[in-house]
Amino acid sequence: MSTMLNELVARLQRNVVDGQPDRDEQPMRVPASAYADPDQYRREIDRIFLKSPVMVALVAELRDAGDYVAYDLAGRPLLIVRGDDGVIRAFLNICRHRGPKVTDAVCGSARRFTCPYHSWSYDTTGNLVGVPGRETFGEIDVTGLIELPSAVVAGAVFAVLDPDGDLDAGGWLAGMEDSLSELRLNEYYPYRVPTFIDSPNWKLAADGYLDGYHIGYLHRNTIGTRSITNRNTYDFFGPHVRIGFASKLTPDFDPAAADIDYKDYLSLVHYVFPNVSLSGGHGDTLMMSRLLPGPTPDRSTTLQFQFYREPIVDEMVDVAEQKRQLYEQVVADEDCATIFQVGEALPAMGDRHFIFGRNEPANQHLHRTIASMLGGSA
Ligand SMILES: [Fe+2]
């Protein structure tokens, strides 16, 4: 029996009985301009996204040599790949000759990565291994792709997007690695069909992922039917948050019973700051959402992948595809349609503020974290 899940389910039950979630000390104001100000957005990119360790991939996405994921984050094209030597590395997806991407795909498996422009090619460890007409070219003073500092912790790959940056993934996780380890992330298999969803300012999207209060309202006809709204647990690990959602818990439920199937009674979201939400994971499925800010302050993209405990083959393909479409619809038609309205309301709000309640402590934590990383206070 998992002590972590046992304690969480007991806390959730207490919240259900008490009629309230874990709460912050008081409500918090956030100026509407914080979501629109181009100068603040620039500082968020420079000081948060380009300086912090980011969870750029799961080991489960990179099970075999040559497996890779590639996407753009904060203006940096990323390529994360498991080499033929078994080592996972993070690179800038930029050909060292003249700069195009060496792969256009979001995920896949490859022996070589070849630039479309002049067919320079790189192996799975990033080494430059092919230059057509090399004898005509002259001296080449680079040996391979630009590598980013990276490390694997708790089944996830962390990287710093600045090649000269420092990476201390363990210190950055501030204790969340124990909770992530309980998800056994490296035992998952990916459904390698990405979902891209247009979203407004990245913090509006992040606010949604950190918000246990809206589930029973905005999602009342879809994913909100499973959980008891506004009774969440919130745990903070440095800038990161774990949210517990209660389902089916009643006052006479015994959280210490030996035969509990925890996935019937709680679900979890691990929000790994600044931009990754891992939903579920302690049971049989996991949904990963990456928030990719930009290219302008009013835009971001949500990139989602589903994971399962078994390879996605045969009849599992239909199951995974149906679930992918459900979550695409929920996030696009419910979450993003709503927060796009918020984005469009920002000019009309002028210098007024939005309010996060005591029952929205993870949102408060997000905005306090951002303010402190930008060198101010919320
Ligand atoms: Fe939502």
Residues whose N, C-alpha, C, O or C-beta is under 5 A from the ligand:
A	BS01	LIG	G208 D335
